[in-house]
Amino acid sequence: MKSKSIILILLALLATACTDREKHGGFTLFVSHEIDGQPLVTDTLRYANEAGNHYLVNEVQYFLTQLEIEDVQGRWIPLTEAWYVDSNIPESTKIQITDVPINTYRTMRFTFGLNDIENRSGRFSNPPESNMFWPDEIGGGYHYMKLNGKYLTADSLLAPLAIHLGRGQNADLTEFYDNSFVVELPIDFTITESRGSTLGLIFNLNNWFRNPNVYDFNTYGSAIMQNQEAQHILKENGNDLFHIIYP
């Protein structure tokens, strides 16, 4: 009888485990890049920002970290620790999220870049992530973003544009600043067992340059890795870079 009872208990535990697995699902999360409602077209001088600067984009590379979603009961579910996105690597613009509790979710949040705890030199050993390194002499860690391109100067000359965001520093390199920031977005998204759902993040690159600060390329130029004023302005402008779509 005792062995029969043990078998029944094991079968009950197995059934419970199977039920728990059935309560998890997944979805595909992707990011798309746009300029004011139009898909980003690289290497073409067709864009203008709020300051009237005309520019082109060659590539954009960045980290989204500590990505998580909140269910309707208020519980936060972690999705991924670090997501590297590169406009030149199409497969990097989407990730498959698995093992998420079946539920309806109301909020998504993530850090743009890496916060000071996460932003440590040597964290990524392989390219392309390792190529985002930030020099140790100016704070170390990694770039939050590289937005590379060109712009027309006030003299109508085509100049390099390198919007490189990362850890800031004061003039004599005695203090360093965390320029990462948290993005929080409302969502209305249900996870099911089918794992066929898709959720999209739209990244409007032009929003870097308009709200609440108008960012003029002629004022800040390209060399902003050691320009904490420019870094801070762009951090403040990061409040509305992204919005959610449900394809």
ChimeraX attribute file (.defattr): number of C-alpha atoms within 10 A of each C-alpha:
attribute: neighborCount
match mode: 1-to-1
recipient: residues
	/A:1	6
	/A:2	7
	/A:3	8
	/A:4	9
	/A:5	10
	/A:6	11
	/A:7	12
	/A:8	12
	/A:9	12
	/A:10	12
	/A:11	12
	/A:12	12
	/A:13	12
	/A:14	12
	/A:15	12
	/A:16	12
	/A:17	11
	/A:18	11
	/A:19	11
	/A:20	11
	/A:21	14
	/A:22	14
	/A:23	15
	/A:24	18
	/A:25	21
	/A:26	21
	/A:27	21
	/A:28	15
	/A:29	15
	/A:30	18
	/A:31	20
	/A:32	15
	/A:33	19
	/A:34	15
	/A:35	18
	/A:36	14
	/A:37	11
	/A:38	9
	/A:39	13
	/A:40	20
	/A:41	16
	/A:42	15
	/A:43	13
	/A:44	13
	/A:45	16
	/A:46	12
	/A:47	17
	/A:48	16
	/A:49	20
	/A:50	16
	/A:51	13
	/A:52	13
	/A:53	16
	/A:54	18
	/A:55	22
	/A:56	22
	/A:57	21
	/A:58	16
	/A:59	17
	/A:60	20
	/A:61	21
	/A:62	23
	/A:63	22
	/A:64	22
	/A:65	22
	/A:66	20
	/A:67	21
	/A:68	17
	/A:69	24
	/A:70	19
	/A:71	21
	/A:72	13
	/A:73	10
	/A:74	11
	/A:75	10
	/A:76	16
	/A:77	15
	/A:78	15
	/A:79	19
	/A:80	14
	/A:81	14
	/A:82	16
	/A:83	19
	/A:84	18
	/A:85	23
	/A:86	19
	/A:87	19
	/A:88	13
	/A:89	11
	/A:90	9
	/A:91	11
	/A:92	15
	/A:93	18
	/A:94	19
	/A:95	15
	/A:96	12
	/A:97	15
	/A:98	13
	/A:99	15
	/A:100	20
	/A:101	19
	/A:102	16
	/A:103	17
	/A:104	17
	/A:105	21
	/A:106	17
	/A:107	18
	/A:108	22
	/A:109	19
	/A:110	23
	/A:111	20
	/A:112	21
	/A:113	28
	/A:114	28
	/A:115	21
	/A:116	14
	/A:117	7
	/A:118	15
	/A:119	22
	/A:120	17
	/A:121	16
	/A:122	12
	/A:123	13
	/A:124	15
	/A:125	10
	/A:126	9
	/A:127	8
	/A:128	14
	/A:129	19
	/A:130	16
	/A:131	12
	/A:132	21
	/A:133	20
	/A:134	22
	/A:135	14
	/A:136	11
	/A:137	7
	/A:138	19
	/A:139	22
	/A:140	18
	/A:141	24
	/A:142	28
	/A:143	24
	/A:144	26
	/A:145	22
	/A:146	18
	/A:147	18
	/A:148	17
	/A:149	22
	/A:150	21
	/A:151	24
	/A:152	20
	/A:153	16
	/A:154	10
	/A:155	7
	/A:156	9
	/A:157	10
	/A:158	16
	/A:159	15
	/A:160	17
	/A:161	20
	/A:162	22
	/A:163	23
	/A:164	22
	/A:165	27
	/A:166	32
	/A:167	27
	/A:168	25
	/A:169	21
	/A:170	14
	/A:171	11
	/A:172	7
	/A:173	12
	/A:174	9
	/A:175	11
	/A:176	16
	/A:177	16
	/A:178	18
	/A:179	23
	/A:180	23
	/A:181	16
	/A:182	17
	/A:183	17
	/A:184	18
	/A:185	15
	/A:186	14
	/A:187	19
	/A:188	13
	/A:189	18
	/A:190	16
	/A:191	21
	/A:192	19
	/A:193	17
	/A:194	10
	/A:195	17
	/A:196	11
	/A:197	17
	/A:198	18
	/A:199	16
	/A:200	17
	/A:201	19
	/A:202	18
	/A:203	21
	/A:204	20
	/A:205	19
	/A:206	17
	/A:207	23
	/A:208	23
	/A:209	20
	/A:210	17
	/A:211	18
	/A:212	15
	/A:213	14
	/A:214	17
	/A:215	22
	/A:216	16
	/A:217	23
	/A:218	14
	/A:219	8
	/A:220	14
	/A:221	16
	/A:222	19
	/A:223	13
	/A:224	17
	/A:225	20
	/A:226	19
	/A:227	16
	/A:228	20
	/A:229	14
	/A:230	20
	/A:231	24
	/A:232	17
	/A:233	18
	/A:234	23
	/A:235	18
	/A:236	15
	/A:237	19
	/A:238	22
	/A:239	16
	/A:240	17
	/A:241	16
	/A:242	20
	/A:243	15
	/A:244	16
	/A:245	13
	/A:246	11
	/A:247	7
